[in-house]
Amino acid sequence: MMTRSATEIPMAAAPPDDLHERWHEPVMEAAELLASPGPVVGRALMLLEGAWTPASISRCIGESPELSAQMIRAASSARLGGRVRSLDEAVLILGSNALRGWLVAAATYRLMESPLPAYGLRRYALLAHGRETARTAQSLARLVVPKEAPQAYLIGLLHDLGKPILAAAGGKELKEVIDRRGDDTTCASEREVFGADHAEVGAWVCSRWGLAEDLVAAIEEHHSIQLSPLSQVLHLANMIAHIDDDPGLMVPIQAVGGEMGLDPAALESVAAGEMGVPPPPGLTPREVAVLRGLSAGLAVKEVAQKLELSPNTVNYYLHRVYKVLGVSGQTQAVLAAERAGWL
């Protein structure tokens, strides 16, 4: 009788049905190479398949300080900014479905931060877009389906997971088609090359990891027909996150928001990033904007350019932020602000 190792998790046997046969093996190899859990994540996922307790999960996650910090931050976000004091408490707040999703998100962080030349994306660009989509999806969900807000954040982080998989499998061919099609949609280029797009591939990978079916469906539908409120939230959040690149999206954003019953003023607030928990009195809007830029993966010089400030001015704002938040560096400042829901 064969037994599975501590890091193995159930895997679907085949990639998406529409994937051209010649791409089956390259895509599966890319998924195995790029989207496989590390030892701690693998053991935690295995524990979640059977009888588990908060103590058993927290002991496993506690082996990784980085993963522990991410779990506590996730639980704090789910509690809308409340302080979470232990891993046991974080596990209880998240529950098995959300916890499984956060493990997937944590394990794919480094995958999402890589540059993707096939898509014209520099390093951190995909990760920054995922974070922006996640925050927007969470804000929208609080208006439409409040109980799903933590899950909305999660699928926002993961919705483009299929892009690095496809880029690794056939990036050269994909770039040629994207360049040829010009302004046409990326999904159409992906389907021309592979027979399936990144939404389908991302959903397949998340399904392999055992993500809940409704979350997998939302990821698969974020560029197509949305069959659930969670899918609609992700679709709308993704468009809002792209609005800086394509201002013409405002018309379909308003149309989709109207179909979801969103008040136009509330939708504008979400699009402007104003739906988070109000920052403390000591932080100015400009200082919050600096934090948002850093949270999106931008360097100080890039934040300065985006806000039309000098790097020295951005650093001045940062030192004021450190003083208000009682922290000593950029990473601590961003984590504190995200944990409290200010970004």
Backbone torsions as a table, in degrees:
resi	resn	phi	psi	omega
1	MET	NA	130.7	-178.7
2	MET	-84.0	141.7	175.6
3	THR	-120.8	151.1	-179.9
4	ARG	-89.0	148.9	176.3
5	SER	-74.9	171.0	-175.3
6	ALA	-67.8	-17.5	-177.9
7	THR	-104.4	0.5	-179.8
8	GLU	-85.4	145.1	175.1
9	ILE	-132.6	159.8	-178.0
10	PRO	-59.2	136.6	-179.7
11	MET	-123.9	137.0	173.0
12	ALA	-65.5	147.7	-173.2
13	ALA	-77.9	-27.2	-172.4
14	ALA	-136.4	151.5	177.1
15	PRO	-74.7	-177.0	-177.2
16	PRO	-52.1	144.1	-175.2
17	ASP	-59.1	-34.7	-174.9
18	ASP	-80.1	-9.4	-177.5
19	LEU	-63.5	129.0	177.9
20	HIS	-57.7	142.9	-174.5
21	GLU	-57.0	-36.9	-177.6
22	ARG	-66.3	-16.5	-179.0
23	TRP	-99.9	-5.1	-177.9
24	HIS	-54.5	-54.9	-175.0
25	GLU	-67.4	-47.1	178.8
26	PRO	-59.7	-40.3	-179.5
27	VAL	-68.3	-42.1	178.5
28	MET	-64.8	-39.4	178.0
29	GLU	-64.9	-40.6	178.6
30	ALA	-64.2	-40.5	179.3
31	ALA	-64.9	-41.7	179.3
32	GLU	-64.6	-39.2	-176.7
33	LEU	-74.8	-43.9	-170.9
34	LEU	-93.8	-30.4	-173.0
35	ALA	-120.6	52.6	175.9
36	SER	-112.1	141.1	-177.1
37	PRO	-72.4	147.3	171.4
38	GLY	-75.3	176.5	-175.4
39	PRO	-57.5	-45.6	-177.7
40	VAL	-67.1	-46.6	179.3
41	VAL	-62.7	-43.1	-179.9
42	GLY	-60.4	-43.8	179.1
43	ARG	-66.0	-39.9	179.4
44	ALA	-64.4	-41.3	178.1
45	LEU	-63.8	-38.3	177.3
46	MET	-65.1	-40.7	178.0
47	LEU	-60.6	-38.6	-177.9
48	LEU	-67.9	-17.4	178.5
49	GLU	-76.2	-23.0	-175.7
50	GLY	-117.1	-150.2	177.5
51	ALA	-79.6	118.3	-177.1
52	TRP	-131.5	160.7	175.1
53	THR	-128.9	158.4	175.4
54	PRO	-53.8	-36.8	-179.1
55	ALA	-66.0	-41.1	-178.1
56	SER	-68.1	-39.6	178.7
57	ILE	-68.4	-44.9	-177.1
58	SER	-66.2	-34.4	176.4
59	ARG	-62.2	-41.3	-179.2
60	CYS	-67.6	-50.5	-178.2
61	ILE	-64.3	-31.9	-178.9
62	GLY	-62.7	-14.3	176.7
63	GLU	-69.0	-17.1	-179.9
64	SER	-119.7	106.9	178.7
65	PRO	-57.0	-39.7	-179.4
66	GLU	-64.2	-45.1	179.6
67	LEU	-66.3	-38.1	178.1
68	SER	-59.6	-45.4	-180.0
69	ALA	-62.6	-40.3	-180.0
70	GLN	-66.5	-38.9	179.8
71	MET	-65.7	-42.6	179.1
72	ILE	-65.1	-39.1	177.8
73	ARG	-65.1	-40.1	178.8
74	ALA	-62.9	-43.7	179.5
75	ALA	-65.8	-37.4	177.8
76	SER	-63.3	-39.8	177.8
77	SER	-65.2	-41.5	179.1
78	ALA	-63.9	-28.1	178.7
79	ARG	-89.8	9.5	178.6
80	LEU	60.5	44.6	172.3
81	GLY	99.9	-4.5	179.3
82	GLY	-69.5	152.9	-177.0
83	ARG	-79.4	129.2	175.9
84	VAL	-108.0	126.4	-168.8
85	ARG	-102.8	-10.5	-178.0
86	SER	-152.5	161.7	176.8
87	LEU	-67.3	-37.7	177.3
88	ASP	-56.9	-44.8	179.8
89	GLU	-65.1	-40.0	179.3
90	ALA	-62.0	-42.6	179.9
91	VAL	-62.7	-42.9	179.1
92	LEU	-62.9	-40.8	-178.7
93	ILE	-66.8	-43.0	-175.2
94	LEU	-74.4	-40.6	-175.9
95	GLY	77.5	168.2	-170.9
96	SER	-65.3	-44.4	-176.6
97	ASN	-64.8	-49.9	-179.7
98	ALA	-65.9	-36.8	-179.4
99	LEU	-64.4	-42.3	177.6
100	ARG	-59.3	-43.8	179.0
101	GLY	-62.9	-41.1	-179.7
102	TRP	-67.8	-32.4	175.5
103	LEU	-64.5	-41.4	177.2
104	VAL	-62.2	-46.2	-178.9
105	ALA	-61.5	-42.7	-179.8
106	ALA	-65.0	-40.0	-177.1
107	ALA	-71.4	-24.0	-177.3
108	THR	-99.5	6.5	-177.3
109	TYR	-56.5	-49.9	-176.3
110	ARG	-67.8	-31.3	175.5
111	LEU	-62.2	-41.6	-175.8
112	MET	-77.1	-16.1	-178.1
113	GLU	-88.1	-7.6	-176.3
114	SER	-74.6	152.1	174.8
115	PRO	-70.2	150.0	178.7
116	LEU	-129.0	84.5	-177.9
117	PRO	-57.2	-33.2	-179.4
118	ALA	-58.8	-31.6	-179.7
119	TYR	-101.0	2.0	-177.4
120	GLY	70.2	28.7	-177.0
121	LEU	-107.9	126.4	176.6
122	ARG	-79.5	174.8	179.8
123	ARG	-59.1	139.2	179.3
124	TYR	77.1	-10.8	-176.3
125	ALA	-63.9	-44.0	-179.6
126	LEU	-66.9	-40.1	178.6
127	LEU	-64.5	-42.2	179.3
128	ALA	-63.4	-41.4	178.0
129	HIS	-64.4	-39.4	178.4
130	GLY	-62.4	-42.3	179.1
131	ARG	-64.7	-42.9	-179.8
132	GLU	-64.5	-43.0	177.4
133	THR	-63.4	-40.1	179.9
134	ALA	-62.3	-47.1	-179.7
135	ARG	-63.5	-40.8	-179.6
136	THR	-68.3	-41.9	178.6
137	ALA	-61.6	-39.6	178.4
138	GLN	-63.5	-43.4	179.3
139	SER	-64.0	-41.9	178.4
140	LEU	-65.1	-42.6	-178.8
141	ALA	-62.3	-35.4	178.6
142	ARG	-62.3	-25.1	178.6
143	LEU	-87.9	-30.9	-171.2
144	VAL	-106.7	-49.8	-179.3
145	VAL	-136.2	76.1	-171.8
146	PRO	-52.0	-37.7	-177.9
147	LYS	-66.3	-20.0	-177.3
148	GLU	-95.2	6.2	-175.2
149	ALA	-57.7	-45.8	178.4
150	PRO	-62.1	-39.1	178.9
151	GLN	-68.1	-34.8	177.7
152	ALA	-63.1	-40.9	177.5
153	TYR	-61.4	-43.6	-177.7
154	LEU	-61.6	-50.6	-177.4
155	ILE	-69.5	-24.9	172.8
156	GLY	-62.7	-40.4	177.7
157	LEU	-65.0	-35.4	-169.4
158	LEU	-100.2	-5.2	-165.9
159	HIS	-64.2	-26.1	-180.0
160	ASP	-103.3	20.6	-177.8
161	LEU	-57.9	-28.2	-178.9
162	GLY	-68.8	-21.7	-176.6
163	LYS	-62.7	-51.4	178.7
164	PRO	-64.6	-26.6	176.7
165	ILE	-66.8	-48.7	180.0
166	LEU	-66.6	-38.5	179.5
167	ALA	-62.9	-38.6	179.0
168	ALA	-70.3	-34.4	-176.9
169	ALA	-76.3	-40.6	-175.4
170	GLY	-155.1	49.6	-175.1
171	GLY	-61.9	-37.3	-178.1
172	LYS	-64.1	-49.1	179.2
173	GLU	-62.9	-40.0	-178.7
174	LEU	-64.8	-44.1	-179.6
175	LYS	-61.3	-40.2	178.6
176	GLU	-59.9	-41.6	-179.0
177	VAL	-72.4	-41.7	178.0
178	ILE	-60.7	-42.8	178.5
179	ASP	-64.0	-39.3	-178.7
180	ARG	-69.6	-40.0	-176.4
181	ARG	-77.1	-19.8	176.4
182	GLY	65.6	-113.5	-173.4
183	ASP	-79.7	-2.2	179.7
184	ASP	-64.6	164.4	-175.5
185	THR	-70.9	149.2	177.5
186	THR	-61.4	-40.3	-178.8
187	CYS	-59.5	-39.0	179.9
188	ALA	-64.7	-39.8	177.6
189	SER	-64.2	-43.5	179.1
190	GLU	-61.1	-43.0	-179.1
191	ARG	-67.8	-33.5	177.3
192	GLU	-63.6	-41.0	-177.2
193	VAL	-79.9	-51.5	-168.8
194	PHE	-102.1	-20.6	-173.6
195	GLY	90.4	-13.1	178.4
196	ALA	-139.6	156.2	-179.9
197	ASP	-104.9	177.6	-174.2
198	HIS	-65.8	-27.3	178.8
199	ALA	-65.7	-43.6	178.9
200	GLU	-65.9	-43.0	-178.6
201	VAL	-68.2	-41.6	177.6
202	GLY	-61.8	-41.1	177.9
203	ALA	-64.3	-39.7	178.3
204	TRP	-61.8	-46.1	179.5
205	VAL	-61.3	-45.3	-179.9
206	CYS	-64.5	-34.6	176.5
207	SER	-66.1	-38.9	176.4
208	ARG	-58.0	-33.1	-178.9
209	TRP	-84.7	-1.6	176.4
210	GLY	84.9	20.9	177.2
211	LEU	-64.5	149.9	-179.2
212	ALA	-56.2	146.1	-173.7
213	GLU	-59.9	-38.2	-178.0
214	ASP	-68.4	-31.5	177.8
215	LEU	-72.9	-41.1	176.7
216	VAL	-60.9	-43.4	-179.6
217	ALA	-63.5	-39.8	179.9
218	ALA	-63.9	-41.0	177.8
219	ILE	-63.8	-42.5	-178.5
220	GLU	-67.1	-30.2	-173.8
221	GLU	-96.3	5.5	-169.7
222	HIS	-71.3	-9.5	172.5
223	HIS	-117.8	7.6	-174.9
224	SER	-130.5	-151.7	-180.0
225	ILE	-70.7	126.9	-177.4
226	GLN	-95.4	119.0	-172.6
227	LEU	-99.6	-4.1	-178.4
228	SER	-141.4	159.0	176.5
229	PRO	-56.2	-37.6	179.6
230	LEU	-65.8	-39.0	176.7
231	SER	-64.9	-40.3	178.5
232	GLN	-64.1	-41.4	178.7
233	VAL	-59.7	-46.2	-179.0
234	LEU	-65.9	-42.7	179.2
235	HIS	-58.6	-47.0	-178.9
236	LEU	-68.4	-41.5	179.4
237	ALA	-62.0	-39.5	179.6
238	ASN	-64.2	-40.8	177.8
239	MET	-64.8	-42.9	-179.6
240	ILE	-62.6	-39.2	-179.8
241	ALA	-66.6	-20.4	-179.9
242	HIS	-96.2	0.9	-169.5
243	ILE	-66.5	-29.6	177.7
244	ASP	-63.9	-32.2	179.3
245	ASP	-82.6	-25.1	-176.6
246	ASP	-144.5	86.1	-179.7
247	PRO	-58.0	-22.5	178.9
248	GLY	-64.2	-12.4	178.6
249	LEU	-70.2	-13.5	-175.6
250	MET	-59.9	-36.4	-179.7
251	VAL	-65.3	-53.4	176.7
252	PRO	-63.6	-30.9	176.9
253	ILE	-61.4	-45.6	178.5
254	GLN	-64.8	-37.5	179.8
255	ALA	-65.8	-47.0	179.7
256	VAL	-65.3	-41.4	177.7
257	GLY	-60.2	-40.2	177.6
258	GLY	-63.8	-40.6	178.0
259	GLU	-62.7	-30.1	179.9
260	MET	-85.3	-2.5	179.0
261	GLY	80.1	21.5	-179.6
262	LEU	-83.1	134.5	174.7
263	ASP	-64.0	134.1	-178.5
264	PRO	-54.6	-38.2	-179.8
265	ALA	-66.3	-41.1	178.8
266	ALA	-65.5	-39.2	179.2
267	LEU	-64.3	-41.3	177.6
268	GLU	-63.1	-37.5	178.5
269	SER	-64.7	-40.8	177.9
270	VAL	-64.5	-47.1	-178.9
271	ALA	-61.0	-31.2	179.3
272	ALA	-86.0	-0.6	178.9
273	GLY	73.9	31.0	-173.5
274	GLU	-106.5	11.9	-174.3
275	MET	-96.4	4.3	179.6
276	GLY	-76.5	178.1	174.3
277	VAL	-65.8	132.5	-178.7
278	PRO	-55.5	136.5	179.7
279	PRO	-68.8	164.0	-179.6
280	PRO	-66.1	158.0	-177.5
281	PRO	-55.6	-26.4	-176.3
282	GLY	-75.7	-11.4	-178.9
283	LEU	-101.8	130.7	177.5
284	THR	-87.9	161.1	176.3
285	PRO	-55.4	-36.7	-179.9
286	ARG	-66.8	-37.9	178.8
287	GLU	-68.5	-37.3	175.6
288	VAL	-64.7	-38.9	178.2
289	ALA	-62.5	-38.5	176.2
290	VAL	-62.5	-45.0	178.3
291	LEU	-61.6	-40.2	178.8
292	ARG	-61.4	-41.4	179.0
293	GLY	-62.0	-43.5	178.2
294	LEU	-65.6	-39.9	179.3
295	SER	-62.9	-29.9	179.3
296	ALA	-80.6	2.1	176.4
297	GLY	93.3	8.0	179.7
298	LEU	-80.0	148.2	172.7
299	ALA	-79.5	166.1	-178.7
300	VAL	-56.5	-43.3	180.0
301	LYS	-62.2	-37.4	-179.5
302	GLU	-71.6	-37.6	174.9
303	VAL	-61.8	-43.0	179.8
304	ALA	-60.4	-43.7	-180.0
305	GLN	-64.7	-43.7	-178.7
306	LYS	-63.9	-38.9	-177.2
307	LEU	-92.4	2.4	-179.5
308	GLU	57.9	48.5	177.4
309	LEU	-125.4	167.6	172.8
310	SER	-85.0	152.7	176.1
311	PRO	-55.9	-36.3	178.6
312	ASN	-62.5	-38.1	178.8
313	THR	-67.6	-40.7	177.8
314	VAL	-61.6	-43.7	178.0
315	ASN	-63.3	-36.0	176.1
316	TYR	-61.8	-46.2	177.6
317	TYR	-60.1	-40.9	-178.6
318	LEU	-61.7	-43.5	179.8
319	HIS	-64.1	-33.8	174.1
320	ARG	-66.2	-40.1	178.1
321	VAL	-61.9	-45.3	-179.9
322	TYR	-56.8	-41.8	-177.6
323	LYS	-66.1	-44.0	-179.2
324	VAL	-64.9	-42.4	-175.3
325	LEU	-86.6	-11.7	-179.3
326	GLY	70.4	38.2	-179.7
327	VAL	-121.8	175.9	-174.0
328	SER	-122.1	3.3	-178.4
329	GLY	-164.5	173.8	-176.0
330	GLN	-61.3	-47.4	-176.8
331	THR	-60.7	-46.3	179.4
332	GLN	-62.6	-38.7	-179.6
333	ALA	-64.8	-45.6	180.0
334	VAL	-64.7	-44.4	179.1
335	LEU	-61.0	-43.4	-180.0
336	ALA	-63.2	-42.5	-178.9
337	ALA	-69.4	-41.2	177.8
338	GLU	-66.8	-40.9	-179.1
339	ARG	-61.8	-36.1	-179.6
340	ALA	-83.4	-7.7	178.3
341	GLY	82.5	19.3	-178.2
342	TRP	-80.5	-17.4	-175.9
343	LEU	-104.5	NA	NA
